[in-house]
């Protein structure tokens, strides 16, 4: 299995390189933003995602606790990746941006309960 993958937004302004030593670990989340973007995501350690092109075209969006950092292309609007709130040492990335990725080749992604996220609970 190829362990290095290229990913890009729709218009090609953003290009990423992903090093996936363990392949794809597919998930969907039901939090407010993930439900709306509908992406199947996988994760990678921060050091295993490199922005090859278009850093100046990336826009940042944060909400609620502002712990997660969601990035999207300022030209075509495609969500490319985000720094995870549950594990800030990782980026999750939009598998739809990976040219070689075909969701039909993988089992159904697991669902993460982002609606009742542990970091939202007041104790």
N, CA, C and O atoms as CSV, one atom per row, in Angstrom:
chain,resi,resn,atom,element,x,y,z
A,1,UNK,N,N,0.840,-1.192,0.000
A,1,UNK,CA,C,0.000,0.000,0.000
A,1,UNK,C,C,0.879,1.247,0.000
A,1,UNK,O,O,1.844,1.344,0.757
A,2,UNK,N,N,0.529,2.188,-0.854
A,2,UNK,CA,C,1.208,3.481,-0.891
A,2,UNK,C,C,0.975,4.184,0.444
A,2,UNK,O,O,-0.162,4.262,0.909
A,3,UNK,N,N,2.015,4.685,1.050
A,3,UNK,CA,C,1.881,5.351,2.338
A,3,UNK,C,C,1.911,6.864,2.220
A,3,UNK,O,O,1.601,7.561,3.186
A,4,UNK,N,N,2.281,7.391,1.046
A,4,UNK,CA,C,2.268,8.828,0.790
A,4,UNK,C,C,1.180,9.128,-0.221
A,4,UNK,O,O,1.062,8.468,-1.253
A,5,UNK,N,N,0.391,10.135,0.099
A,5,UNK,CA,C,-0.720,10.525,-0.758
A,5,UNK,C,C,-0.698,12.027,-0.956
A,5,UNK,O,O,-0.238,12.779,-0.097
A,6,UNK,N,N,-1.205,12.450,-2.108
A,6,UNK,CA,C,-1.406,13.865,-2.388
A,6,UNK,C,C,-2.891,14.147,-2.246
A,6,UNK,O,O,-3.734,13.320,-2.593
A,7,UNK,N,N,-3.192,15.321,-1.733
A,7,UNK,CA,C,-4.577,15.761,-1.595
A,7,UNK,C,C,-4.657,17.203,-2.084
A,7,UNK,O,O,-3.676,17.943,-2.016
A,8,UNK,N,N,-5.818,17.593,-2.571
A,8,UNK,CA,C,-5.988,18.971,-3.025
A,8,UNK,C,C,-7.444,19.396,-2.889
A,8,UNK,O,O,-8.355,18.571,-2.815
A,9,UNK,N,N,-7.627,20.707,-2.857
A,9,UNK,CA,C,-8.983,21.244,-2.890
A,9,UNK,C,C,-9.511,21.093,-4.322
A,9,UNK,O,O,-8.804,20.560,-5.178
A,10,UNK,N,N,-10.717,21.543,-4.594
A,10,UNK,CA,C,-11.319,21.367,-5.917
A,10,UNK,C,C,-10.612,22.173,-6.990
A,10,UNK,O,O,-10.397,21.673,-8.094
A,11,UNK,N,N,-10.243,23.419,-6.685
A,11,UNK,CA,C,-9.628,24.275,-7.706
A,11,UNK,C,C,-8.128,24.051,-7.850
A,11,UNK,O,O,-7.519,24.569,-8.785
A,12,UNK,N,N,-7.519,23.285,-6.938
A,12,UNK,CA,C,-6.101,22.988,-7.012
A,12,UNK,C,C,-5.195,24.022,-6.369
A,12,UNK,O,O,-3.972,23.899,-6.433
A,13,UNK,N,N,-5.777,25.033,-5.752
A,13,UNK,CA,C,-4.958,26.057,-5.084
A,13,UNK,C,C,-4.224,25.502,-3.869
A,13,UNK,O,O,-3.112,25.934,-3.563
A,14,UNK,N,N,-4.845,24.542,-3.172
A,14,UNK,CA,C,-4.255,23.918,-1.991
A,14,UNK,C,C,-3.801,22.513,-2.365
A,14,UNK,O,O,-4.569,21.736,-2.933
A,15,UNK,N,N,-2.553,22.191,-2.047
A,15,UNK,CA,C,-2.051,20.831,-2.227
A,15,UNK,C,C,-1.388,20.379,-0.932
A,15,UNK,O,O,-0.583,21.101,-0.343
A,16,UNK,N,N,-1.741,19.179,-0.505
A,16,UNK,CA,C,-1.197,18.586,0.709
A,16,UNK,C,C,-0.483,17.292,0.373
A,16,UNK,O,O,-0.800,16.625,-0.612
A,17,UNK,N,N,0.487,16.947,1.210
A,17,UNK,CA,C,1.102,15.627,1.156
A,17,UNK,C,C,0.826,14.961,2.490
A,17,UNK,O,O,1.052,15.552,3.547
A,18,UNK,N,N,0.334,13.725,2.440
A,18,UNK,CA,C,-0.025,12.974,3.637
A,18,UNK,C,C,0.823,11.720,3.721
A,18,UNK,O,O,0.927,10.970,2.751
A,19,UNK,N,N,1.420,11.491,4.860
A,19,UNK,CA,C,2.137,10.238,5.094
A,19,UNK,C,C,1.278,9.417,6.036
A,19,UNK,O,O,1.083,9.794,7.192
A,20,UNK,N,N,0.763,8.296,5.549
A,20,UNK,CA,C,-0.181,7.465,6.292
A,20,UNK,C,C,0.405,6.085,6.540
A,20,UNK,O,O,0.091,5.146,5.809
A,21,UNK,N,N,1.256,5.940,7.563
A,21,UNK,CA,C,1.894,4.646,7.807
A,21,UNK,C,C,0.898,3.531,8.118
A,21,UNK,O,O,1.195,2.358,7.889
A,22,UNK,N,N,-0.279,3.879,8.637
A,22,UNK,CA,C,-1.293,2.872,8.982
A,22,UNK,C,C,-2.504,2.916,8.059
A,22,UNK,O,O,-3.538,2.325,8.368
A,23,UNK,N,N,-2.386,3.605,6.938
A,23,UNK,CA,C,-3.499,3.695,6.002
A,23,UNK,C,C,-4.595,4.630,6.494
A,23,UNK,O,O,-4.352,5.526,7.303
A,24,UNK,N,N,-5.792,4.408,5.997
A,24,UNK,CA,C,-6.940,5.253,6.310
A,24,UNK,C,C,-7.742,4.671,7.472
A,24,UNK,O,O,-8.041,3.476,7.490
A,25,UNK,N,N,-8.090,5.517,8.441
A,25,UNK,CA,C,-8.972,5.166,9.555
A,25,UNK,C,C,-10.199,6.068,9.406
A,25,UNK,O,O,-10.197,7.205,9.879
A,26,UNK,N,N,-11.233,5.568,8.757
A,26,UNK,CA,C,-12.354,6.398,8.328
A,26,UNK,C,C,-13.363,6.661,9.435
A,26,UNK,O,O,-13.731,5.770,10.201
A,27,UNK,N,N,-13.803,7.932,9.494
A,27,UNK,CA,C,-14.790,8.354,10.481
A,27,UNK,C,C,-15.694,9.428,9.894
A,27,UNK,O,O,-15.337,10.136,8.952
A,28,UNK,N,N,-16.854,9.518,10.477
A,28,UNK,CA,C,-17.752,10.663,10.302
A,28,UNK,C,C,-18.060,11.158,11.695
A,28,UNK,O,O,-18.010,10.394,12.659
A,29,UNK,N,N,-18.374,12.423,11.803
A,29,UNK,CA,C,-18.715,13.017,13.095
A,29,UNK,C,C,-20.076,13.686,12.955
A,29,UNK,O,O,-20.431,14.182,11.886
A,30,UNK,N,N,-20.834,13.693,14.053
A,30,UNK,CA,C,-22.168,14.296,14.003
A,30,UNK,C,C,-22.226,15.666,14.687
A,30,UNK,O,O,-23.315,16.156,14.984
A,31,UNK,N,N,-21.075,16.286,14.939
A,31,UNK,CA,C,-21.093,17.636,15.522
A,31,UNK,C,C,-21.678,18.616,14.504
A,31,UNK,O,O,-21.890,18.256,13.346
A,32,UNK,N,N,-21.933,19.828,14.927
A,32,UNK,CA,C,-22.626,20.800,14.078
A,32,UNK,C,C,-21.891,21.101,12.776
A,32,UNK,O,O,-22.535,21.220,11.734
A,33,UNK,N,N,-20.589,21.225,12.800
A,33,UNK,CA,C,-19.870,21.545,11.558
A,33,UNK,C,C,-19.684,20.311,10.677
A,33,UNK,O,O,-19.834,20.393,9.458
A,34,UNK,N,N,-19.364,19.186,11.275
A,34,UNK,CA,C,-19.138,17.967,10.479
A,34,UNK,C,C,-20.409,17.491,9.794
A,34,UNK,O,O,-20.359,17.022,8.657
A,35,UNK,N,N,-21.552,17.605,10.471
A,35,UNK,CA,C,-22.825,17.231,9.830
A,35,UNK,C,C,-23.029,18.063,8.578
A,35,UNK,O,O,-23.484,17.553,7.554
A,36,UNK,N,N,-22.695,19.341,8.657
A,36,UNK,CA,C,-22.928,20.235,7.531
A,36,UNK,C,C,-21.937,20.006,6.381
A,36,UNK,O,O,-22.312,20.107,5.213
A,37,UNK,N,N,-20.685,19.700,6.707
A,37,UNK,CA,C,-19.720,19.497,5.622
A,37,UNK,C,C,-19.777,18.080,5.057
A,37,UNK,O,O,-19.378,17.861,3.913
A,38,UNK,N,N,-20.265,17.115,5.834
A,38,UNK,CA,C,-20.511,15.764,5.330
A,38,UNK,C,C,-19.289,14.983,4.888
A,38,UNK,O,O,-19.420,14.021,4.132
A,39,UNK,N,N,-18.127,15.361,5.331
A,39,UNK,CA,C,-16.898,14.708,4.886
A,39,UNK,C,C,-16.639,13.404,5.633
A,39,UNK,O,O,-16.957,13.272,6.815
A,40,UNK,N,N,-16.062,12.456,4.923
A,40,UNK,CA,C,-15.457,11.285,5.554
A,40,UNK,C,C,-14.022,11.688,5.846
A,40,UNK,O,O,-13.309,12.129,4.946
A,41,UNK,N,N,-13.591,11.543,7.091
A,41,UNK,CA,C,-12.243,11.975,7.459
A,41,UNK,C,C,-11.402,10.793,7.921
A,41,UNK,O,O,-11.908,9.736,8.298
A,42,UNK,N,N,-10.105,11.022,7.874
A,42,UNK,CA,C,-9.117,10.142,8.471
A,42,UNK,C,C,-8.133,11.065,9.160
A,42,UNK,O,O,-8.174,12.276,8.943
A,43,UNK,N,N,-7.256,10.527,9.978
A,43,UNK,CA,C,-6.329,11.379,10.727
A,43,UNK,C,C,-4.884,11.012,10.465
A,43,UNK,O,O,-4.558,9.910,10.026
A,44,UNK,N,N,-4.041,11.970,10.749
A,44,UNK,CA,C,-2.609,11.837,10.560
A,44,UNK,C,C,-1.924,12.677,11.637
A,44,UNK,O,O,-2.443,13.719,12.038
A,45,UNK,N,N,-0.775,12.230,12.098
A,45,UNK,CA,C,-0.013,13.053,13.035
A,45,UNK,C,C,0.332,14.378,12.365
A,45,UNK,O,O,0.539,14.432,11.153
A,46,UNK,N,N,0.393,15.443,13.157
A,46,UNK,CA,C,0.663,16.783,12.626
A,46,UNK,C,C,1.871,16.783,11.684
A,46,UNK,O,O,1.829,17.381,10.608
A,47,UNK,N,N,2.934,16.111,12.096
A,47,UNK,CA,C,4.161,16.133,11.288
A,47,UNK,C,C,4.040,15.337,9.993
A,47,UNK,O,O,4.930,15.405,9.145
A,48,UNK,N,N,2.950,14.581,9.826
A,48,UNK,CA,C,2.760,13.773,8.632
A,48,UNK,C,C,1.832,14.413,7.603
A,48,UNK,O,O,1.452,13.771,6.623
A,49,UNK,N,N,1.465,15.680,7.824
A,49,UNK,CA,C,0.720,16.451,6.835
A,49,UNK,C,C,1.559,17.670,6.487
A,49,UNK,O,O,1.913,18.471,7.351
A,50,UNK,N,N,1.868,17.792,5.203
A,50,UNK,CA,C,2.656,18.929,4.736
A,50,UNK,C,C,1.848,19.705,3.713
A,50,UNK,O,O,1.233,19.122,2.820
A,51,UNK,N,N,1.852,21.023,3.848
A,51,UNK,CA,C,1.203,21.882,2.860
A,51,UNK,C,C,2.239,22.148,1.766
A,51,UNK,O,O,3.237,22.831,1.994
A,52,UNK,N,N,1.989,21.607,0.592
A,52,UNK,CA,C,2.918,21.759,-0.529
A,52,UNK,C,C,2.675,23.045,-1.303
A,52,UNK,O,O,3.601,23.631,-1.863
A,53,UNK,N,N,1.424,23.475,-1.326
A,53,UNK,CA,C,1.055,24.630,-2.146
A,53,UNK,C,C,-0.186,25.284,-1.543
A,53,UNK,O,O,-1.090,24.603,-1.061
A,54,UNK,N,N,-0.213,26.617,-1.578
A,54,UNK,CA,C,-1.431,27.350,-1.263
A,54,UNK,C,C,-1.655,27.732,0.182
A,54,UNK,O,O,-2.786,28.025,0.569
A,55,UNK,N,N,-0.610,27.738,0.990
A,55,UNK,CA,C,-0.804,28.097,2.407
A,55,UNK,C,C,-1.502,29.455,2.546
A,55,UNK,O,O,-2.312,29.654,3.451
A,56,UNK,N,N,-1.181,30.381,1.645
A,56,UNK,CA,C,-1.789,31.707,1.696
A,56,UNK,C,C,-3.259,31.699,1.264
A,56,UNK,O,O,-3.973,32.671,1.512
A,57,UNK,N,N,-3.722,30.624,0.625
A,57,UNK,CA,C,-5.129,30.509,0.224
A,57,UNK,C,C,-5.979,29.792,1.265
A,57,UNK,O,O,-7.204,29.753,1.141
A,58,UNK,N,N,-5.344,29.224,2.292
A,58,UNK,CA,C,-6.102,28.553,3.355
A,58,UNK,C,C,-6.730,29.583,4.284
A,58,UNK,O,O,-6.103,30.577,4.648
A,59,UNK,N,N,-7.951,29.333,4.653
A,59,UNK,CA,C,-8.645,30.150,5.650
A,59,UNK,C,C,-8.954,29.289,6.853
A,59,UNK,O,O,-9.218,28.094,6.725
A,60,UNK,N,N,-8.922,29.897,8.014
A,60,UNK,CA,C,-9.161,29.212,9.284
A,60,UNK,C,C,-10.555,29.548,9.782
A,60,UNK,O,O,-10.994,30.696,9.710
A,61,UNK,N,N,-11.252,28.531,10.290
A,61,UNK,CA,C,-12.550,28.730,10.940
A,61,UNK,C,C,-12.527,28.014,12.284
A,61,UNK,O,O,-12.162,26.842,12.371
A,62,UNK,N,N,-12.923,28.737,13.335
A,62,UNK,CA,C,-13.033,28.157,14.676
A,62,UNK,C,C,-14.370,28.566,15.277
A,62,UNK,O,O,-14.923,29.612,14.935
A,63,UNK,N,N,-14.883,27.732,16.176
A,63,UNK,CA,C,-16.150,28.036,16.834
A,63,UNK,C,C,-16.170,27.380,18.204
A,63,UNK,O,O,-15.255,26.630,18.546
A,64,UNK,N,N,-17.190,27.650,18.982
A,64,UNK,CA,C,-17.421,27.059,20.302
A,64,UNK,C,C,-16.171,27.188,21.182
A,64,UNK,O,O,-15.823,28.302,21.574
A,65,UNK,N,N,-15.495,26.097,21.499
A,65,UNK,CA,C,-14.324,26.162,22.385
A,65,UNK,C,C,-13.089,26.711,21.668
A,65,UNK,O,O,-12.084,27.016,22.310
A,66,UNK,N,N,-13.158,26.834,20.371
A,66,UNK,CA,C,-12.050,27.314,19.529
A,66,UNK,C,C,-10.789,26.456,19.643
A,66,UNK,O,O,-9.692,26.913,19.322
A,67,UNK,N,N,-10.945,25.229,20.093
A,67,UNK,CA,C,-9.810,24.313,20.207
A,67,UNK,C,C,-9.468,23.691,18.854
A,67,UNK,O,O,-8.292,23.553,18.518
A,68,UNK,N,N,-10.478,23.318,18.081
A,68,UNK,CA,C,-10.245,22.752,16.751
A,68,UNK,C,C,-10.002,23.889,15.764
A,68,UNK,O,O,-10.576,24.970,15.890
A,69,UNK,N,N,-9.151,23.630,14.789
A,69,UNK,CA,C,-8.796,24.620,13.774
A,69,UNK,C,C,-9.150,24.032,12.408
A,69,UNK,O,O,-8.439,23.167,11.896
A,70,UNK,N,N,-10.247,24.501,11.823
A,70,UNK,CA,C,-10.759,23.987,10.549
A,70,UNK,C,C,-10.236,24.842,9.403
A,70,UNK,O,O,-10.358,26.067,9.428
A,71,UNK,N,N,-9.649,24.188,8.391
A,71,UNK,CA,C,-9.071,24.897,7.255
A,71,UNK,C,C,-9.837,24.584,5.977
A,71,UNK,O,O,-10.256,23.451,5.742
A,72,UNK,N,N,-10.008,25.618,5.159
A,72,UNK,CA,C,-10.676,25.450,3.879
A,72,UNK,C,C,-10.058,26.397,2.859
A,72,UNK,O,O,-9.404,27.374,3.224
A,73,UNK,N,N,-10.265,26.108,1.591
A,73,UNK,CA,C,-9.730,26.923,0.509
A,73,UNK,C,C,-10.562,28.192,0.370
A,73,UNK,O,O,-11.788,28.131,0.275
A,74,UNK,N,N,-9.896,29.334,0.360
A,74,UNK,CA,C,-10.600,30.611,0.237
A,74,UNK,C,C,-11.112,30.849,-1.177
A,74,UNK,O,O,-11.887,31.780,-1.396
A,75,UNK,N,N,-10.702,30.038,-2.135
A,75,UNK,CA,C,-11.134,30.225,-3.524
A,75,UNK,C,C,-12.335,29.340,-3.853
A,75,UNK,O,O,-13.367,29.841,-4.301
A,76,UNK,N,N,-12.210,28.022,-3.634
A,76,UNK,CA,C,-13.314,27.109,-3.991
A,76,UNK,C,C,-14.166,26.703,-2.782
A,76,UNK,O,O,-15.247,26.141,-2.959
A,77,UNK,N,N,-13.701,26.976,-1.567
A,77,UNK,CA,C,-14.488,26.713,-0.366
A,77,UNK,C,C,-14.383,25.306,0.192
A,77,UNK,O,O,-15.044,24.999,1.184
A,78,UNK,N,N,-13.576,24.438,-0.406
A,78,UNK,CA,C,-13.499,23.049,0.038
A,78,UNK,C,C,-12.741,22.941,1.359
A,78,UNK,O,O,-11.663,23.510,1.527
A,79,UNK,N,N,-13.341,22.186,2.303
A,79,UNK,CA,C,-12.688,21.858,3.570
A,79,UNK,C,C,-11.605,20.824,3.274
A,79,UNK,O,O,-11.883,19.771,2.701
A,80,UNK,N,N,-10.356,21.135,3.674
A,80,UNK,CA,C,-9.251,20.217,3.418
A,80,UNK,C,C,-8.835,19.440,4.657
A,80,UNK,O,O,-8.586,18.237,4.576
A,81,UNK,N,N,-8.756,20.117,5.816
A,81,UNK,CA,C,-8.270,19.444,7.020
A,81,UNK,C,C,-8.581,20.290,8.256
A,81,UNK,O,O,-8.957,21.458,8.153
A,82,UNK,N,N,-8.414,19.671,9.422
A,82,UNK,CA,C,-8.537,20.427,10.675
A,82,UNK,C,C,-7.663,19.812,11.755
A,82,UNK,O,O,-7.426,18.604,11.781
A,83,UNK,N,N,-7.193,20.670,12.639
A,83,UNK,CA,C,-6.468,20.198,13.819
A,83,UNK,C,C,-7.522,19.788,14.824
A,83,UNK,O,O,-8.420,20.565,15.147
A,84,UNK,N,N,-7.411,18.570,15.316
A,84,UNK,CA,C,-8.468,17.972,16.130
A,84,UNK,C,C,-8.522,18.558,17.536
A,84,UNK,O,O,-7.490,18.844,18.144
A,85,UNK,N,N,-9.710,18.727,18.031
A,85,UNK,CA,C,-9.925,19.138,19.417
A,85,UNK,C,C,-9.665,17.973,20.354
A,85,UNK,O,O,-9.093,18.157,21.428
A,86,UNK,N,N,-10.080,16.771,19.960
A,86,UNK,CA,C,-9.922,15.602,20.828
A,86,UNK,C,C,-8.477,15.113,20.881
A,86,UNK,O,O,-8.076,14.467,21.849
A,87,UNK,N,N,-7.696,15.417,19.845
A,87,UNK,CA,C,-6.282,15.055,19.833
A,87,UNK,C,C,-5.521,16.129,19.050
A,87,UNK,O,O,-5.341,15.987,17.841
A,88,UNK,N,N,-5.073,17.195,19.712
A,88,UNK,CA,C,-4.410,18.304,19.026
A,88,UNK,C,C,-3.084,17.936,18.357
A,88,UNK,O,O,-2.506,18.754,17.642
A,89,UNK,N,N,-2.599,16.714,18.582
A,89,UNK,CA,C,-1.370,16.255,17.924
A,89,UNK,C,C,-1.647,15.684,16.533
A,89,UNK,O,O,-0.736,15.226,15.843
A,90,UNK,N,N,-2.930,15.721,16.131
A,90,UNK,CA,C,-3.321,15.170,14.842
A,90,UNK,C,C,-4.116,16.172,14.023
A,90,UNK,O,O,-4.797,17.050,14.555
A,91,UNK,N,N,-4.008,16.012,12.707
A,91,UNK,CA,C,-4.925,16.644,11.770
A,91,UNK,C,C,-5.877,15.569,11.302
A,91,UNK,O,O,-5.465,14.431,11.076
A,92,UNK,N,N,-7.144,15.910,11.152
A,92,UNK,CA,C,-8.050,15.086,10.371
A,92,UNK,C,C,-8.097,15.721,8.995
A,92,UNK,O,O,-8.002,16.942,8.870
A,93,UNK,N,N,-8.241,14.910,7.969
A,93,UNK,CA,C,-8.279,15.451,6.614
A,93,UNK,C,C,-9.473,14.872,5.866
A,93,UNK,O,O,-9.957,13.781,6.168
A,94,UNK,N,N,-9.922,15.626,4.899
A,94,UNK,CA,C,-11.058,15.261,4.063
A,94,UNK,C,C,-10.588,14.230,3.038
A,94,UNK,O,O,-9.822,14.563,2.133
A,95,UNK,N,N,-11.036,12.992,3.172
A,95,UNK,CA,C,-10.599,11.941,2.246
A,95,UNK,C,C,-11.058,12.230,0.818
A,95,UNK,O,O,-10.469,11.725,-0.138
A,96,UNK,N,N,-12.100,13.035,0.674
A,96,UNK,CA,C,-12.560,13.418,-0.658
A,96,UNK,C,C,-11.552,14.256,-1.416
A,96,UNK,O,O,-11.667,14.406,-2.633
A,97,UNK,N,N,-10.568,14.804,-0.726
A,97,UNK,CA,C,-9.510,15.599,-1.363
A,97,UNK,C,C,-8.343,14.732,-1.846
A,97,UNK,O,O,-7.449,15.228,-2.533
A,98,UNK,N,N,-8.346,13.446,-1.493
A,98,UNK,CA,C,-7.269,12.533,-1.882
A,98,UNK,C,C,-7.660,11.873,-3.204
A,98,UNK,O,O,-8.628,11.115,-3.263
A,99,UNK,N,N,-6.903,12.163,-4.261
A,99,UNK,CA,C,-7.255,11.656,-5.594
A,99,UNK,C,C,-7.377,10.145,-5.638
A,99,UNK,O,O,-8.291,9.623,-6.277
A,100,UNK,N,N,-6.473,9.425,-4.969
A,100,UNK,CA,C,-6.457,7.967,-5.045
A,100,UNK,C,C,-7.499,7.304,-4.143
A,100,UNK,O,O,-7.659,6.085,-4.189
A,101,UNK,N,N,-8.205,8.076,-3.332
A,101,UNK,CA,C,-9.148,7.496,-2.375
A,101,UNK,C,C,-10.501,7.267,-3.037
A,101,UNK,O,O,-11.063,8.173,-3.652
A,102,UNK,N,N,-11.016,6.051,-2.907
A,102,UNK,CA,C,-12.355,5.722,-3.380
A,102,UNK,C,C,-13.112,5.133,-2.198
A,102,UNK,O,O,-12.765,4.045,-1.739
A,103,UNK,N,N,-14.135,5.816,-1.689
A,103,UNK,CA,C,-14.841,5.307,-0.504
A,103,UNK,C,C,-15.471,3.941,-0.708
A,103,UNK,O,O,-15.734,3.237,0.267
A,104,UNK,N,N,-15.718,3.550,-1.950
A,104,UNK,CA,C,-16.304,2.232,-2.221
A,104,UNK,C,C,-15.329,1.087,-1.948
A,104,UNK,O,O,-15.736,-0.072,-1.867
A,105,UNK,N,N,-14.050,1.412,-1.806
A,105,UNK,CA,C,-13.043,0.391,-1.535
A,105,UNK,C,C,-12.857,0.125,-0.038
A,105,UNK,O,O,-12.024,-0.695,0.349
A,106,UNK,N,N,-13.625,0.813,0.797
A,106,UNK,CA,C,-13.449,0.723,2.252
A,106,UNK,C,C,-14.779,0.437,2.934
A,106,UNK,O,O,-15.838,0.704,2.366
A,107,UNK,N,N,-14.732,-0.105,4.154
A,107,UNK,CA,C,-15.983,-0.310,4.899
A,107,UNK,C,C,-16.589,1.038,5.306
A,107,UNK,O,O,-15.930,2.077,5.263
A,108,UNK,N,N,-17.831,0.987,5.692
A,108,UNK,CA,C,-18.539,2.190,6.149
A,108,UNK,C,C,-17.757,2.832,7.298
A,108,UNK,O,O,-17.310,2.129,8.205
A,109,UNK,N,N,-17.587,4.166,7.270
A,109,UNK,CA,C,-16.836,4.819,8.358
A,109,UNK,C,C,-17.563,4.724,9.696
A,109,UNK,O,O,-18.792,4.660,9.746
A,110,UNK,N,N,-16.789,4.717,10.771
A,110,UNK,CA,C,-17.395,4.733,12.104
A,110,UNK,C,C,-17.922,6.140,12.391
A,110,UNK,O,O,-17.486,7.111,11.771
A,111,UNK,N,N,-18.846,6.242,13.321
A,111,UNK,CA,C,-19.445,7.527,13.674
A,111,UNK,C,C,-18.925,7.980,15.029
A,111,UNK,O,O,-18.950,7.224,16.000
A,112,UNK,N,N,-18.456,9.215,15.085
A,112,UNK,CA,C,-18.002,9.828,16.336
A,112,UNK,C,C,-19.117,10.717,16.859
A,112,UNK,O,O,-19.718,11.474,16.095
A,113,UNK,N,N,-19.397,10.634,18.148
A,113,UNK,CA,C,-20.441,11.449,18.754
A,113,UNK,C,C,-19.885,12.819,19.148
A,113,UNK,O,O,-19.490,13.037,20.294
A,114,UNK,N,N,-19.862,13.727,18.188
A,114,UNK,CA,C,-19.393,15.087,18.439
A,114,UNK,C,C,-20.457,15.971,19.063
A,114,UNK,O,O,-20.140,17.038,19.588
A,115,UNK,N,N,-21.717,15.545,19.015
A,115,UNK,CA,C,-22.792,16.324,19.643
A,115,UNK,C,C,-22.584,16.352,21.148
A,115,UNK,O,O,-22.793,17.381,21.791
A,116,UNK,N,N,-22.173,15.224,21.707
A,116,UNK,CA,C,-21.969,15.117,23.156
A,116,UNK,C,C,-20.469,14.968,23.440
A,116,UNK,O,O,-20.044,14.040,24.128
A,117,UNK,N,N,-19.689,15.891,22.904
A,117,UNK,CA,C,-18.223,15.834,23.053
A,117,UNK,C,C,-17.830,16.054,24.498
A,117,UNK,O,O,-18.357,16.950,25.159
A,118,UNK,N,N,-16.918,15.253,24.990
A,118,UNK,CA,C,-16.483,15.298,26.386
A,118,UNK,C,C,-15.960,16.679,26.774
A,118,UNK,O,O,-16.109,17.087,27.926
A,119,UNK,N,N,-15.353,17.405,25.841
A,119,UNK,CA,C,-14.808,18.731,26.163
A,119,UNK,C,C,-15.884,19.823,26.226
A,119,UNK,O,O,-15.593,20.966,26.578
A,120,UNK,N,N,-17.128,19.463,25.883
A,120,UNK,CA,C,-18.246,20.409,26.014
A,120,UNK,C,C,-18.961,20.276,27.345
A,120,UNK,O,O,-19.757,21.142,27.707
A,121,UNK,N,N,-18.691,19.213,28.073
A,121,UNK,CA,C,-19.398,18.972,29.328
A,121,UNK,C,C,-18.877,19.859,30.445
A,121,UNK,O,O,-17.669,20.021,30.621
A,122,UNK,N,N,-19.800,20.424,31.186
A,122,UNK,CA,C,-19.436,21.229,32.353
A,122,UNK,C,C,-19.478,20.327,33.573
A,122,UNK,O,O,-20.496,19.697,33.858
A,123,UNK,N,N,-18.364,20.271,34.290
A,123,UNK,CA,C,-18.303,19.374,35.446
A,123,UNK,C,C,-18.095,20.143,36.704
A,123,UNK,O,O,-18.019,19.553,37.782
